[in-house]
Amino acid sequence: MVESSKQNRKVVIVGAGAVGSTYAYALAQSGIADEIIMIDKNGDLAKGQVMDLVQGQPFFPTVDIRTGTPEDYSDAQLVVITAGAAQRPGETRLQLLRKNAGIVGSIADDVANSGCGGVMVVVSNPVDVLTWVALKSSGWNRSRVLGSGTVLDSARFRHFLARHCGVDVHNVHAYFLGEHGDSEFAAWSMTHVAGIKIDEYCPACENCSDWKEERKQIEQHVRHSAYHIIDSKGFTQFAVGLALVRITGAILRSQHSVLSVSTYVDGEFGISDVCLSLPCIVSHDGIRQILISPLPDEEKAALANSAGIIKQAIASLEG
Ligand SMILES: NC(=O)c1ccc[n+]([C@@H]2O[C@H](COP(=O)([O-])OP(=O)(O)OC[C@H]3O[C@@H](n4cnc5c(N)ncnc54)[C@H](O)[C@@H]3O)[C@@H](O)[C@H]2O)c1
C-alpha cells in the first residue's frame, strides 16, 4: 500500500472498459503514478479489472490500485475520462453523440464540483466535441481540460513513416492535427527524420519510388487505422492506452512535452470556440502553450475544414 497524501500522483480513470483498463495496465507498469483509481457505471467491471490488476503487483513498480467513487476526484492530479456508451442497434450517430455528451458533461461537472485542482483528459469519442463539452461543463480554464486528440494518430503516423523510411521510430518527428476523425491531416510541413525535412529525406531514400503517391498512402493508412483495427478485433486499446500514458507522464512529471492534444482554440489560426488538435506544450498544469507553427496554406485549410466539421457536431448537440 502507498500512504495516501495530497502529494501522491493520483490518477482517476472513469470508464473501466477496453481503453480504461488497458491504460490502467500500462500506467501501472510505467511507475508514473502512485495511485490509480478506477470508476465505472458497471461497478462489477471496475472491481474485476482492479482485482485482476492488483494481482500483478509483484511484477511492476509500487502503486496503489483500487476502485473509487466521485469523491476521489477532489485530490486527483489527473482525471481521465474513457466512459462512453456503445452504439445500440437503430441508434443514430447523433443520438449516440448526445448520449455521450450527457455522460462526459456530467462527469466533468462532478469533477469540477469536487474542487479538484488537477487536469482533466477526455478520451471518449468524438473526443474533440466531448472535450468541448467537458470544458464548458466544468467551467475550468482551457489549459486544464484537454482531449487525447491526435496523440494516437501522430504515433501511428510516426510508425508508418519509420517503417517506410527504414529508421527507428524515435528518429521520426511528426504530427497529425485537426479532428481526431476523418478530417484529420498530416502536418507534412512539421515532419522530420533525424532533423531532415521529410520532403528532403524521403525522395533520397532507397524505399521511395514515387514519394507523392507514398505520402498519400501513408496519410490514408493513418486515417483508416482505427477502422482496420475495429474491423479485425472490434475495438482499439493498446496504442491508445500507451498514448494516454505518454500524456500522463507529461502532466505528472511536468515534462513540457509537445503533444498533439485536443485543446480549446480561441483565435489561434483564425479559429475559435472549438476543440481540436494542435501541437501543445503539456505540463503539470495542463496545456502551457499552443505552438503556432507557420503552416502552409493547404494545412491551414485542412485545419479550418476540421474546425468546421467539429463545430457542426457541437451545434447539433444544441439543436
Ligand atoms: N480518443 C481516442 O484516441 C480513442 C481511442 C479508442 C477509443 N476511444 C473512445 O474511448 C471510449 C471508450 O472505449 P472502450 O473501447 O473502452 O469502450 P467500452 O464500452 O469498453 O468502455 C466504456 C465504459 O464506460 C462505462 N460507462 C458508461 N457510462 C458511464 C458513466 N456515466 N460513468 C462511468 N462509466 C461509464 C461503461 O460501463 C463501459 O465500461 C469510446 O468512446 C471510444 O470511442 C477513444
The ligand as an SDF file (V2000), in Angstrom:
LIG
                    3D

 44 48  0  0  0  0  0  0  0  0999 V2000
   -9.5280    9.2550  -28.3230 N   0  0  0  0  0  0  0  0  0  0  0  0
   -9.0130    8.1200  -28.7550 C   0  0  0  0  0  0  0  0  0  0  0  0
   -7.8990    8.1100  -29.3200 O   0  0  0  0  0  0  0  0  0  0  0  0
   -9.7950    6.8660  -28.5600 C   0  0  0  0  0  0  0  0  0  0  0  0
   -9.2780    5.6220  -28.9580 C   0  0  0  0  0  0  0  0  0  0  0  0
  -10.0420    4.4910  -28.7250 C   0  0  0  0  0  0  0  0  0  0  0  0
  -11.3000    4.5950  -28.1420 C   0  0  0  0  0  0  0  0  0  0  0  0
  -11.7600    5.8210  -27.7960 N   0  0  0  0  0  0  0  0  0  0  0  0
  -13.0700    6.0050  -27.1710 C   0  0  0  0  0  0  0  0  0  0  0  0
  -12.9580    5.7030  -25.7780 O   0  0  0  0  0  0  0  0  0  0  0  0
  -14.2420    5.3460  -25.2780 C   0  0  0  0  0  0  0  0  0  0  0  0
  -14.1640    4.0410  -24.5080 C   0  0  0  0  0  0  0  0  0  0  0  0
  -13.8620    2.9860  -25.4040 O   0  0  0  0  0  0  0  0  0  0  0  0
  -13.8670    1.4760  -24.8770 P   0  0  0  0  0  0  0  0  0  0  0  0
  -13.4790    0.6310  -26.0120 O   0  0  0  0  0  0  0  0  0  0  0  0
  -13.1380    1.4010  -23.5840 O   0  0  0  0  0  0  0  0  0  0  0  0
  -15.4330    1.2910  -24.5860 O   0  0  0  0  0  0  0  0  0  0  0  0
  -16.0720    0.2610  -23.5410 P   0  0  0  0  0  0  0  0  0  0  0  0
  -17.5090    0.1600  -23.9220 O   0  0  0  0  0  0  0  0  0  0  0  0
  -15.2530   -0.9620  -23.4570 O   0  0  0  0  0  0  0  0  0  0  0  0
  -15.9450    1.0300  -22.1400 O   0  0  0  0  0  0  0  0  0  0  0  0
  -16.6920    2.1550  -21.8260 C   0  0  0  0  0  0  0  0  0  0  0  0
  -17.0190    2.0430  -20.3650 C   0  0  0  0  0  0  0  0  0  0  0  0
  -17.6500    3.2660  -19.9310 O   0  0  0  0  0  0  0  0  0  0  0  0
  -18.5540    2.8880  -18.9000 C   0  0  0  0  0  0  0  0  0  0  0  0
  -19.5030    3.9810  -18.6410 N   0  0  0  0  0  0  0  0  0  0  0  0
  -20.5680    4.3760  -19.3910 C   0  0  0  0  0  0  0  0  0  0  0  0
  -21.1890    5.4100  -18.8060 N   0  0  0  0  0  0  0  0  0  0  0  0
  -20.5030    5.6900  -17.6700 C   0  0  0  0  0  0  0  0  0  0  0  0
  -20.6410    6.6560  -16.6530 C   0  0  0  0  0  0  0  0  0  0  0  0
  -21.6260    7.5580  -16.6940 N   0  0  0  0  0  0  0  0  0  0  0  0
  -19.7570    6.6480  -15.6300 N   0  0  0  0  0  0  0  0  0  0  0  0
  -18.7770    5.7340  -15.5770 C   0  0  0  0  0  0  0  0  0  0  0  0
  -18.5860    4.7860  -16.5280 N   0  0  0  0  0  0  0  0  0  0  0  0
  -19.4270    4.7750  -17.5590 C   0  0  0  0  0  0  0  0  0  0  0  0
  -19.2050    1.6160  -19.4060 C   0  0  0  0  0  0  0  0  0  0  0  0
  -19.8180    0.8850  -18.3540 O   0  0  0  0  0  0  0  0  0  0  0  0
  -18.0100    0.9090  -20.0380 C   0  0  0  0  0  0  0  0  0  0  0  0
  -17.4040    0.0010  -19.1400 O   0  0  0  0  0  0  0  0  0  0  0  0
  -15.1660    5.2700  -26.5040 C   0  0  0  0  0  0  0  0  0  0  0  0
  -15.8850    6.4740  -26.6210 O   0  0  0  0  0  0  0  0  0  0  0  0
  -14.1900    5.1150  -27.6580 C   0  0  0  0  0  0  0  0  0  0  0  0
  -14.7350    5.5620  -28.8950 O   0  0  0  0  0  0  0  0  0  0  0  0
  -11.0480    6.9440  -27.9780 C   0  0  0  0  0  0  0  0  0  0  0  0
  1  2  1  0
  2  3  2  0
  2  4  1  0
  4  5  1  0
  4 44  2  0
  5  6  2  0
  6  7  1  0
  7  8  2  0
  8  9  1  0
  8 44  1  0
  9 10  1  0
  9 42  1  0
 10 11  1  0
 11 12  1  0
 11 40  1  0
 12 13  1  0
 13 14  1  0
 14 15  2  0
 14 16  1  0
 14 17  1  0
 17 18  1  0
 18 19  2  0
 18 20  1  0
 18 21  1  0
 21 22  1  0
 22 23  1  0
 23 24  1  0
 23 38  1  0
 24 25  1  0
 25 26  1  0
 25 36  1  0
 26 27  1  0
 26 35  1  0
 27 28  2  0
 28 29  1  0
 29 30  1  0
 29 35  2  0
 30 31  1  0
 30 32  2  0
 32 33  1  0
 33 34  2  0
 34 35  1  0
 36 37  1  0
 36 38  1  0
 38 39  1  0
 40 41  1  0
 40 42  1  0
 42 43  1  0
M  CHG  2   8   1  16  -1
M  END
$$$$
